């Protein structure tokens, strides 16, 4: 791991790795600052080494004003940012993140995304799991799609989209889905029904959109294909428990 033999040199390997778990494991008895200090001691770091790092870690997490706050006083987004800062206390080269933005509101998600981009710009390697396809498309240079533990596709975000789905998508719902399906057949490569919606996939959508003008009761969204289209094609649209 990171050039170190494991388990022979496990401690040296751990010093170069950070982990952000799916569920926050912050100590509620400690303040924000104390959580960072105590976690650093697990790596054998002394307080004299850790304390000079705290202002930078708190600034990175946008928690400067919360240094002495208890965990119970933090919002969900603040706790998530503290978990990220804690994973950086040993200045790791490789960081594992398990669904880092689950349960966060849009503003908190975007702040986490911004911070993760800063880390990659610093040359750190990130390995993250996520069910948010927009997150994967924004953050990842390379994506591995898993289904029931099986590897079913791997490529760059744009490479997956180009290889797996057509370039454009038309989403439809409302009155006239059966008629829309008939009208679109000559103009699209593939269609899928899901609940009360119809999804049409094509290389160019202009002719398909013109055909749909005959159905004014239909709600239509025309967009570029994205990673969510790839994921649903590879794994299906059925609900997963």
ZADO-1210 file (C-alpha; in nm, 4 decimals, padded with zeros to 6 digits):
<atoms>
<atom x="00.0000" y="00.0000" z="00.0000" code="UNK" pos="1"/>
<atom x="00.1598" y="00.3279" z="-00.1171" code="UNK" pos="2"/>
<atom x="00.4815" y="00.1343" z="-00.1770" code="UNK" pos="3"/>
<atom x="00.4815" y="-00.0176" z="00.1723" code="UNK" pos="4"/>
<atom x="00.4549" y="-00.3957" z="00.2318" code="UNK" pos="5"/>
<atom x="00.1482" y="-00.4845" z="00.4421" code="UNK" pos="6"/>
<atom x="00.1301" y="-00.6135" z="00.7110" code="UNK" pos="7"/>
<atom x="00.5068" y="-00.5886" z="00.7608" code="UNK" pos="8"/>
<atom x="00.5054" y="-00.2083" z="00.7399" code="UNK" pos="9"/>
<atom x="00.1386" y="-00.1426" z="00.8220" code="UNK" pos="10"/>
<atom x="00.2112" y="00.1540" z="01.0488" code="UNK" pos="11"/>
<atom x="00.4162" y="00.3343" z="00.7835" code="UNK" pos="12"/>
<atom x="00.1418" y="00.2666" z="00.5264" code="UNK" pos="13"/>
<atom x="-00.1312" y="00.3994" z="00.7589" code="UNK" pos="14"/>
<atom x="00.0622" y="00.7228" z="00.8039" code="UNK" pos="15"/>
<atom x="00.0112" y="00.7947" z="00.4333" code="UNK" pos="16"/>
<atom x="-00.3619" y="00.7115" z="00.4235" code="UNK" pos="17"/>
<atom x="-00.6730" y="00.9037" z="00.5331" code="UNK" pos="18"/>
<atom x="-01.0282" y="00.7674" z="00.5649" code="UNK" pos="19"/>
<atom x="-01.3680" y="00.9392" z="00.5679" code="UNK" pos="20"/>
<atom x="-01.6307" y="00.6819" z="00.6661" code="UNK" pos="21"/>
<atom x="-01.9918" y="00.6920" z="00.5456" code="UNK" pos="22"/>
<atom x="-02.1203" y="00.7704" z="00.8948" code="UNK" pos="23"/>
<atom x="-01.9422" y="01.0266" z="01.1088" code="UNK" pos="24"/>
<atom x="-01.7523" y="00.8728" z="01.4013" code="UNK" pos="25"/>
<atom x="-01.6669" y="01.1971" z="01.5788" code="UNK" pos="26"/>
<atom x="-01.6268" y="01.1892" z="01.9575" code="UNK" pos="27"/>
<atom x="-01.9221" y="01.3817" z="02.1089" code="UNK" pos="28"/>
<atom x="-01.7326" y="01.4430" z="02.4352" code="UNK" pos="29"/>
<atom x="-01.4658" y="01.6512" z="02.2622" code="UNK" pos="30"/>
<atom x="-01.4655" y="01.9859" z="02.0883" code="UNK" pos="31"/>
<atom x="-01.3902" y="02.0254" z="01.7191" code="UNK" pos="32"/>
<atom x="-01.0273" y="02.1077" z="01.7957" code="UNK" pos="33"/>
<atom x="-00.9933" y="01.8183" z="02.0401" code="UNK" pos="34"/>
<atom x="-01.1324" y="01.5713" z="01.7852" code="UNK" pos="35"/>
<atom x="-00.8486" y="01.6660" z="01.5511" code="UNK" pos="36"/>
<atom x="-00.5837" y="01.6429" z="01.8230" code="UNK" pos="37"/>
<atom x="-00.6967" y="01.3064" z="01.9584" code="UNK" pos="38"/>
<atom x="-00.7220" y="01.1541" z="01.6120" code="UNK" pos="39"/>
<atom x="-00.3700" y="01.2720" z="01.5306" code="UNK" pos="40"/>
<atom x="-00.2380" y="01.0888" z="01.8376" code="UNK" pos="41"/>
<atom x="-00.3564" y="00.7602" z="01.6862" code="UNK" pos="42"/>
<atom x="-00.0846" y="00.8114" z="01.4255" code="UNK" pos="43"/>
<atom x="00.1771" y="00.8727" z="01.6922" code="UNK" pos="44"/>
<atom x="00.1824" y="01.2462" z="01.6260" code="UNK" pos="45"/>
<atom x="00.2611" y="01.4675" z="01.9240" code="UNK" pos="46"/>
<atom x="00.0523" y="01.7703" z="02.0187" code="UNK" pos="47"/>
<atom x="00.3545" y="01.9892" z="01.9445" code="UNK" pos="48"/>
<atom x="00.3365" y="01.8674" z="01.5817" code="UNK" pos="49"/>
<atom x="-00.0424" y="01.8772" z="01.5610" code="UNK" pos="50"/>
<atom x="-00.1257" y="02.2174" z="01.7087" code="UNK" pos="51"/>
<atom x="00.0476" y="02.4201" z="01.4315" code="UNK" pos="52"/>
<atom x="-00.1644" y="02.2281" z="01.1768" code="UNK" pos="53"/>
<atom x="-00.4993" y="02.3016" z="01.3417" code="UNK" pos="54"/>
<atom x="-00.5586" y="02.6522" z="01.1975" code="UNK" pos="55"/>
<atom x="-00.5009" y="02.5240" z="00.8448" code="UNK" pos="56"/>
<atom x="-00.7288" y="02.2202" z="00.8968" code="UNK" pos="57"/>
<atom x="-01.0032" y="02.4330" z="01.0497" code="UNK" pos="58"/>
<atom x="-00.9792" y="02.6826" z="00.7638" code="UNK" pos="59"/>
<atom x="-00.9921" y="02.4020" z="00.5086" code="UNK" pos="60"/>
<atom x="-01.3138" y="02.2778" z="00.6710" code="UNK" pos="61"/>
<atom x="-01.4529" y="02.6327" z="00.7114" code="UNK" pos="62"/>
<atom x="-01.4813" y="02.5696" z="01.0866" code="UNK" pos="63"/>
<atom x="-01.2540" y="02.8409" z="01.2278" code="UNK" pos="64"/>
<atom x="-01.5367" y="02.9843" z="01.4378" code="UNK" pos="65"/>
<atom x="-01.6310" y="02.6390" z="01.5708" code="UNK" pos="66"/>
<atom x="-01.2931" y="02.5286" z="01.7086" code="UNK" pos="67"/>
<atom x="-01.4222" y="02.5043" z="02.0657" code="UNK" pos="68"/>
<atom x="-01.7754" y="02.3890" z="01.9820" code="UNK" pos="69"/>
<atom x="-01.9018" y="02.0451" z="02.0850" code="UNK" pos="70"/>
<atom x="-02.0065" y="01.8020" z="01.8136" code="UNK" pos="71"/>
<atom x="-02.3715" y="01.8366" z="01.9192" code="UNK" pos="72"/>
<atom x="-02.3554" y="02.2044" z="01.8211" code="UNK" pos="73"/>
<atom x="-02.2577" y="02.1290" z="01.4592" code="UNK" pos="74"/>
<atom x="-02.4884" y="02.0886" z="01.1607" code="UNK" pos="75"/>
<atom x="-02.4668" y="01.7799" z="00.9419" code="UNK" pos="76"/>
<atom x="-02.2570" y="01.9665" z="00.6851" code="UNK" pos="77"/>
<atom x="-02.0169" y="02.0897" z="00.9546" code="UNK" pos="78"/>
<atom x="-01.9734" y="01.7365" z="01.0912" code="UNK" pos="79"/>
<atom x="-01.8985" y="01.6083" z="00.7428" code="UNK" pos="80"/>
<atom x="-01.6363" y="01.8783" z="00.6876" code="UNK" pos="81"/>
<atom x="-01.4813" y="01.7987" z="01.0249" code="UNK" pos="82"/>
<atom x="-01.4619" y="01.4304" z="00.9291" code="UNK" pos="83"/>
<atom x="-01.2780" y="01.5349" z="00.6132" code="UNK" pos="84"/>
<atom x="-01.0394" y="01.7598" z="00.8077" code="UNK" pos="85"/>
<atom x="-00.9765" y="01.4773" z="01.0550" code="UNK" pos="86"/>
<atom x="-00.8816" y="01.2445" z="00.7687" code="UNK" pos="87"/>
<atom x="-00.6156" y="01.5012" z="00.6691" code="UNK" pos="88"/>
<atom x="-00.4566" y="01.5373" z="01.0120" code="UNK" pos="89"/>
<atom x="-00.1642" y="01.3103" z="00.9151" code="UNK" pos="90"/>
<atom x="-00.1247" y="01.4813" z="00.5722" code="UNK" pos="91"/>
<atom x="-00.2021" y="01.1613" z="00.3749" code="UNK" pos="92"/>
<atom x="-00.1206" y="01.0963" z="00.0107" code="UNK" pos="93"/>
<atom x="-00.4215" y="00.8644" z="-00.0400" code="UNK" pos="94"/>
<atom x="-00.7714" y="00.9350" z="00.0958" code="UNK" pos="95"/>
<atom x="-01.0624" y="00.6896" z="00.0982" code="UNK" pos="96"/>
<atom x="-01.4105" y="00.8493" z="00.1105" code="UNK" pos="97"/>
<atom x="-01.7268" y="00.6451" z="00.1555" code="UNK" pos="98"/>
<atom x="-02.0253" y="00.8417" z="00.0192" code="UNK" pos="99"/>
<atom x="-01.8855" y="01.1744" z="00.1445" code="UNK" pos="100"/>
<atom x="-02.1946" y="01.3889" z="00.0730" code="UNK" pos="101"/>
<atom x="-02.4825" y="01.1558" z="00.1638" code="UNK" pos="102"/>
<atom x="-02.7561" y="01.3408" z="00.3524" code="UNK" pos="103"/>
<atom x="-02.6199" y="01.6905" z="00.2876" code="UNK" pos="104"/>
<atom x="-02.8083" y="01.9848" z="00.1418" code="UNK" pos="105"/>
<atom x="-02.6937" y="02.1271" z="-00.1961" code="UNK" pos="106"/>
<atom x="-02.4828" y="02.4061" z="-00.0439" code="UNK" pos="107"/>
<atom x="-02.2983" y="02.1639" z="00.1859" code="UNK" pos="108"/>
<atom x="-02.2438" y="01.9186" z="-00.0996" code="UNK" pos="109"/>
<atom x="-02.0913" y="02.1878" z="-00.3207" code="UNK" pos="110"/>
<atom x="-01.8565" y="02.2988" z="-00.0425" code="UNK" pos="111"/>
<atom x="-01.7347" y="01.9403" z="00.0053" code="UNK" pos="112"/>
<atom x="-01.6868" y="01.9085" z="-00.3722" code="UNK" pos="113"/>
<atom x="-01.4823" y="02.2276" z="-00.3763" code="UNK" pos="114"/>
<atom x="-01.2589" y="02.0997" z="-00.0966" code="UNK" pos="115"/>
<atom x="-01.2059" y="01.7634" z="-00.2676" code="UNK" pos="116"/>
<atom x="-01.0998" y="01.9417" z="-00.5864" code="UNK" pos="117"/>
<atom x="-00.8454" y="02.1376" z="-00.3806" code="UNK" pos="118"/>
<atom x="-00.7006" y="01.8098" z="-00.2533" code="UNK" pos="119"/>
<atom x="-00.6614" y="01.6642" z="-00.6039" code="UNK" pos="120"/>
<atom x="-00.4976" y="01.9901" z="-00.7157" code="UNK" pos="121"/>
<atom x="-00.2466" y="01.9368" z="-00.4336" code="UNK" pos="122"/>
<atom x="-00.1555" y="01.6006" z="-00.5843" code="UNK" pos="123"/>
<atom x="-00.3430" y="01.3783" z="-00.3404" code="UNK" pos="124"/>
<atom x="-00.5191" y="01.0663" z="-00.4673" code="UNK" pos="125"/>
<atom x="-00.8870" y="01.0192" z="-00.3779" code="UNK" pos="126"/>
<atom x="-01.0790" y="00.6923" z="-00.3923" code="UNK" pos="127"/>
<atom x="-01.4484" y="00.7539" z="-00.3274" code="UNK" pos="128"/>
<atom x="-01.7704" y="00.5571" z="-00.3411" code="UNK" pos="129"/>
<atom x="-02.0927" y="00.7358" z="-00.4307" code="UNK" pos="130"/>
<atom x="-02.4471" y="00.6741" z="-00.5535" code="UNK" pos="131"/>
<atom x="-02.4677" y="01.0305" z="-00.6863" code="UNK" pos="132"/>
<atom x="-02.3791" y="01.0157" z="-01.0536" code="UNK" pos="133"/>
<atom x="-02.3429" y="01.3938" z="-01.0817" code="UNK" pos="134"/>
<atom x="-02.0861" y="01.3750" z="-00.8004" code="UNK" pos="135"/>
<atom x="-01.8882" y="01.1058" z="-00.9803" code="UNK" pos="136"/>
<atom x="-01.9027" y="01.2998" z="-01.3070" code="UNK" pos="137"/>
<atom x="-01.7797" y="01.6208" z="-01.1411" code="UNK" pos="138"/>
<atom x="-01.5038" y="01.4772" z="-00.9248" code="UNK" pos="139"/>
<atom x="-01.3651" y="01.1575" z="-01.0724" code="UNK" pos="140"/>
<atom x="-01.0986" y="01.1158" z="-01.3376" code="UNK" pos="141"/>
<atom x="-01.1794" y="00.7448" z="-01.3643" code="UNK" pos="142"/>
<atom x="-01.4923" y="00.5521" z="-01.2670" code="UNK" pos="143"/>
<atom x="-01.5542" y="00.1878" z="-01.1815" code="UNK" pos="144"/>
<atom x="-01.9198" y="00.0764" z="-01.1923" code="UNK" pos="145"/>
<atom x="-02.0068" y="-00.2093" z="-00.9549" code="UNK" pos="146"/>
<atom x="-02.3278" y="-00.4133" z="-00.9521" code="UNK" pos="147"/>
<atom x="-02.3776" y="-00.6637" z="-00.6683" code="UNK" pos="148"/>
<atom x="-02.0039" y="-00.6536" z="-00.6116" code="UNK" pos="149"/>
<atom x="-01.9214" y="-00.7260" z="-00.9769" code="UNK" pos="150"/>
<atom x="-01.7156" y="-00.4905" z="-01.1888" code="UNK" pos="151"/>
<atom x="-01.9249" y="-00.4185" z="-01.4982" code="UNK" pos="152"/>
<atom x="-01.7601" y="-00.1104" z="-01.6524" code="UNK" pos="153"/>
<atom x="-01.4564" y="00.1124" z="-01.6087" code="UNK" pos="154"/>
<atom x="-01.3424" y="00.4247" z="-01.7936" code="UNK" pos="155"/>
<atom x="-01.3279" y="00.8024" z="-01.7687" code="UNK" pos="156"/>
<atom x="-01.6666" y="00.9741" z="-01.7207" code="UNK" pos="157"/>
<atom x="-01.6822" y="01.0905" z="-02.0823" code="UNK" pos="158"/>
<atom x="-01.5510" y="00.7557" z="-02.2026" code="UNK" pos="159"/>
<atom x="-01.8292" y="00.5668" z="-02.0237" code="UNK" pos="160"/>
<atom x="-02.0962" y="00.7957" z="-02.1645" code="UNK" pos="161"/>
<atom x="-01.9604" y="00.7687" z="-02.5199" code="UNK" pos="162"/>
<atom x="-01.9284" y="00.3896" z="-02.5027" code="UNK" pos="163"/>
<atom x="-02.2529" y="00.3008" z="-02.3257" code="UNK" pos="164"/>
<atom x="-02.5290" y="00.5438" z="-02.4270" code="UNK" pos="165"/>
<atom x="-02.6376" y="00.7644" z="-02.7135" code="UNK" pos="166"/>
<atom x="-02.5418" y="01.1309" z="-02.7057" code="UNK" pos="167"/>
<atom x="-02.8877" y="01.2817" z="-02.6418" code="UNK" pos="168"/>
<atom x="-03.1904" y="01.1952" z="-02.4295" code="UNK" pos="169"/>
<atom x="-03.5543" y="01.3038" z="-02.4386" code="UNK" pos="170"/>
<atom x="-03.7537" y="01.2463" z="-02.1184" code="UNK" pos="171"/>
<atom x="-04.1336" y="01.2510" z="-02.1470" code="UNK" pos="172"/>
<atom x="-04.4344" y="01.2226" z="-01.9179" code="UNK" pos="173"/>
<atom x="-04.7978" y="01.3238" z="-01.9318" code="UNK" pos="174"/>
<atom x="-05.0692" y="01.2452" z="-02.1867" code="UNK" pos="175"/>
<atom x="-04.9794" y="01.0596" z="-02.5040" code="UNK" pos="176"/>
<atom x="-04.6851" y="00.8360" z="-02.4105" code="UNK" pos="177"/>
<atom x="-04.8092" y="00.5494" z="-02.6295" code="UNK" pos="178"/>
<atom x="-04.8475" y="00.7848" z="-02.9257" code="UNK" pos="179"/>
<atom x="-04.5039" y="00.9348" z="-02.8541" code="UNK" pos="180"/>
<atom x="-04.3483" y="00.5907" z="-02.8610" code="UNK" pos="181"/>
<atom x="-04.4931" y="00.5252" z="-03.2057" code="UNK" pos="182"/>
<atom x="-04.3907" y="00.8660" z="-03.3403" code="UNK" pos="183"/>
<atom x="-04.0346" y="00.8371" z="-03.2150" code="UNK" pos="184"/>
<atom x="-03.9478" y="00.4885" z="-03.3420" code="UNK" pos="185"/>
<atom x="-03.8032" y="00.6104" z="-03.6774" code="UNK" pos="186"/>
<atom x="-03.5940" y="00.8801" z="-03.5066" code="UNK" pos="187"/>
<atom x="-03.4317" y="00.7165" z="-03.2012" code="UNK" pos="188"/>
<atom x="-03.1968" y="00.4289" z="-03.1301" code="UNK" pos="189"/>
<atom x="-03.3541" y="00.3117" z="-02.8048" code="UNK" pos="190"/>
<atom x="-03.6507" y="00.3765" z="-02.5711" code="UNK" pos="191"/>
<atom x="-03.7273" y="00.2773" z="-02.2122" code="UNK" pos="192"/>
<atom x="-04.0470" y="00.2958" z="-02.0095" code="UNK" pos="193"/>
<atom x="-04.0153" y="00.3618" z="-01.6359" code="UNK" pos="194"/>
<atom x="-04.3297" y="00.4180" z="-01.4315" code="UNK" pos="195"/>
<atom x="-04.5155" y="00.7091" z="-01.5899" code="UNK" pos="196"/>
<atom x="-04.2149" y="00.8192" z="-01.7933" code="UNK" pos="197"/>
<atom x="-04.0675" y="00.7444" z="-02.1340" code="UNK" pos="198"/>
<atom x="-03.6965" y="00.7865" z="-02.2100" code="UNK" pos="199"/>
<atom x="-03.5749" y="00.8081" z="-02.5693" code="UNK" pos="200"/>
<atom x="-03.2055" y="00.7893" z="-02.6638" code="UNK" pos="201"/>
<atom x="-03.0673" y="00.9158" z="-02.9916" code="UNK" pos="202"/>
<atom x="-02.7586" y="01.0608" z="-03.1589" code="UNK" pos="203"/>
<atom x="-02.9357" y="01.3790" z="-03.2716" code="UNK" pos="204"/>
<atom x="-03.2639" y="01.4928" z="-03.1194" code="UNK" pos="205"/>
<atom x="-03.3863" y="01.7537" z="-03.3680" code="UNK" pos="206"/>
<atom x="-03.6103" y="01.5224" z="-03.5753" code="UNK" pos="207"/>
<atom x="-03.7503" y="01.3534" z="-03.2653" code="UNK" pos="208"/>
<atom x="-03.8415" y="01.6889" z="-03.1122" code="UNK" pos="209"/>
<atom x="-04.0182" y="01.7951" z="-03.4306" code="UNK" pos="210"/>
<atom x="-04.2208" y="01.4721" z="-03.4262" code="UNK" pos="211"/>
<atom x="-04.3290" y="01.5357" z="-03.0674" code="UNK" pos="212"/>
<atom x="-04.4804" y="01.8731" z="-03.1595" code="UNK" pos="213"/>
<atom x="-04.7919" y="01.6746" z="-03.2611" code="UNK" pos="214"/>
<atom x="-04.8484" y="01.5912" z="-02.8910" code="UNK" pos="215"/>
<atom x="-04.9001" y="01.9211" z="-02.7039" code="UNK" pos="216"/>
<atom x="-05.0127" y="01.7447" z="-02.3824" code="UNK" pos="217"/>
<atom x="-04.6735" y="01.5813" z="-02.3379" code="UNK" pos="218"/>
<atom x="-04.4103" y="01.7246" z="-02.1019" code="UNK" pos="219"/>
<atom x="-04.0695" y="01.7008" z="-02.2688" code="UNK" pos="220"/>
<atom x="-03.7129" y="01.7476" z="-02.1443" code="UNK" pos="221"/>
<atom x="-03.4295" y="01.7338" z="-02.3981" code="UNK" pos="222"/>
<atom x="-03.0750" y="01.6975" z="-02.2571" code="UNK" pos="223"/>
<atom x="-02.7292" y="01.5520" z="-02.3082" code="UNK" pos="224"/>
<atom x="-02.6674" y="01.1997" z="-02.1837" code="UNK" pos="225"/>
<atom x="-02.4943" y="01.1710" z="-01.8475" code="UNK" pos="226"/>
<atom x="-02.3498" y="00.9126" z="-01.6092" code="UNK" pos="227"/>
<atom x="-02.6887" y="00.8384" z="-01.4562" code="UNK" pos="228"/>
<atom x="-02.8038" y="00.7139" z="-01.7979" code="UNK" pos="229"/>
<atom x="-02.4993" y="00.4880" z="-01.8088" code="UNK" pos="230"/>
<atom x="-02.5609" y="00.3524" z="-01.4593" code="UNK" pos="231"/>
<atom x="-02.9295" y="00.2821" z="-01.5254" code="UNK" pos="232"/>
<atom x="-02.8550" y="00.1112" z="-01.8556" code="UNK" pos="233"/>
<atom x="-02.5953" y="-00.1136" z="-01.6939" code="UNK" pos="234"/>
<atom x="-02.7845" y="-00.1964" z="-01.3743" code="UNK" pos="235"/>
<atom x="-03.1529" y="-00.1475" z="-01.4687" code="UNK" pos="236"/>
<atom x="-03.4205" y="00.0895" z="-01.3435" code="UNK" pos="237"/>
<atom x="-03.5738" y="-00.1482" z="-01.0878" code="UNK" pos="238"/>
<atom x="-03.5687" y="-00.0358" z="-00.7240" code="UNK" pos="239"/>
<atom x="-03.2721" y="-00.1730" z="-00.5279" code="UNK" pos="240"/>
<atom x="-03.2945" y="-00.2423" z="-00.1528" code="UNK" pos="241"/>
</atoms>
